[in-house]
Amino acid sequence: MRRIGMLTSGGDCQALNAAMRGVVKTLSYSGENVEIYGFLEGYKGLIYGNFQMLTGKDFSGILTKGGTILGTSRTPFKTIQEPDENGLNKVEAMKQNYYKLKLDCLVILGGNGTHKTANLLRQEGLNIVTLPKTIDNDLWGTDMTFGFQSAVDIATNAIDYIHTTAASHGRVFIVEVMGHKVGWLTLNAGMAGGADIILIPEIPYDIDKVVAKIEERDKRGSRFTIIAVAEGAISKQDAKLSKKEYRKKLEKMTHPSVSYEIAAAIQEKTGREVRVTVPGHMQRGGSPCPYDRVFASRLGSEAGKLILDGQYGFMVGYKNREIVRVPLEDVAGKLKYLDPDATIVQEAKLLGISFGD
Ligand code: F6P
């Protein structure tokens, strides 16, 4: 008998259910007797012993279902070692619940913050296997995370819709794409949607270069311009500020986000009509795309294999088109940024896309 705990933590994304289904199917088809304990709302469920016993049936019919059947929440790593409002030691509580249920292993699905806590639990002696989820694709140790391709599809759709109205009105349109720290999603959706300008956190922009690109398009006879802006896009000036100074600046900002600040600057400098569209959390919603269904199922089945092999302390990742096992200590605490000199950026530039740099 194997007793497996499972939880999804952090922001949700598409294919979380597909990945869990992959794990459970692999274990079930191995002929092993398995008990699944699903912790509800991420680490909170593990801390407060809030779980449901699940069977193979609970994972049936969820391949195409968005969100997570276990629910999720953000439990910041920063405060995980601090007692809760009732003085409870959260790390000890998680360990106690693990031991009380006599778990053989915990399967944890999450992004960056989740992996830091997962690694801490590993250091504390728990058997952990993780799966890489996030629409941001910013997890170290894997070329791809599940959720990313589905989000690229949705953000691309948003840009496609904007294209026709922007062209009709001859307007400058900004589509704000998710990603506070990295620009993978914005770059891919921007290229897929034929954006003329792409602004991402890893390549600070100069607003005059952005304006120059709009004017160049005007001269070529294009009446409209589409700009894909990552939530975390930053100007060259702001990039020179310390983290603390920049945070202060953002606190004082009167615009709802950087996209509106950029829109105002373009409007002022060009006199053009500028509009902003923010697809927001739609990017994390709905059914996973076929790529993510396959990808998450593959990762899930490898996680099942790891459990059957008794191999713990790994994230299942994807490197050079192969499913791989990556030690958790190599993953935790590192972000996978987009290299400003990456070939995809160079190719985008050859296509005439401006990064405002
Ligand atoms: O981490 C995924 C993500 O969707 C980011 O792209 C986005 O910046 C953030 O989460 C939004 O977080 P929340 O759902 O807490 O508003």
Boltz pocket constraint, residues with backbone or C-beta under 6 A from the ligand:
constraints:
  - pocket:
      binder: B
      contacts: [[A, 11], [A, 12], [A, 111], [A, 134], [A, 135], [A, 136], [A, 178], [A, 179], [A, 180], [A, 231], [A, 284]]
      max_distance: 6.0
